[in-house]
Each structure stands twice: as structure tokens, then as C-alpha cells.
Amino acid sequence: MMNVYFVEREDRFDYDSYDSFVCICEDDQTAKFMHPRDGWDLREERTSYEYSQTWVSPSEIERLVTVTFICSSSETESRIVCSSFNAG
């Protein structure tokens, strides 16, 4: 059974970056390692700007706070439901 998570940055962020997202996945650690753009796993290497400059790096995961919603989902695939991007 998958859970619904709200993941939010606690650090200061700038324009052209994400500050939070809602996702469906198995646990809070999986949620923290998802990129808000498309759910890409931060532990996999990517070098494009959209991934490296718009969210926290894997070494900064402790800057994220997760909140588990009371509901659970019968979905079988992890995914991003929505995200908040601060366009500049």
C-alpha cells in the first residue's frame, strides 16, 4: 500500500526552484529522494540544470520535511501528484 506525502524544503530557496510537492510512494525516505519535477530518484546522477539547480542535492536531504497524510493509496507506482515551482 502506498502513502501520500507532502515534502517541503526548510532551507531558503531562490527563484526558478521548487519549494514543495505531494507524491505517492511507499515511505518517507523514498519521498525525500524524489525530484518534484518528475519523480526522478535523486540518488541517480543527472547533470541538467532542471535537476541540479531546482531542488536539494542528495547530501541535503535533511533539509526536507515530510508529512504523511492519513489516507493511503491503492496505486502501485510511485509518482508526483503536484509540485510548487517558484518561477523567476
Helices and strands as residue ranges (DSSP letters): E 2-9, E 17-25, H 28-32, H 49-52, G 58-63, E 64-73, E 79-86
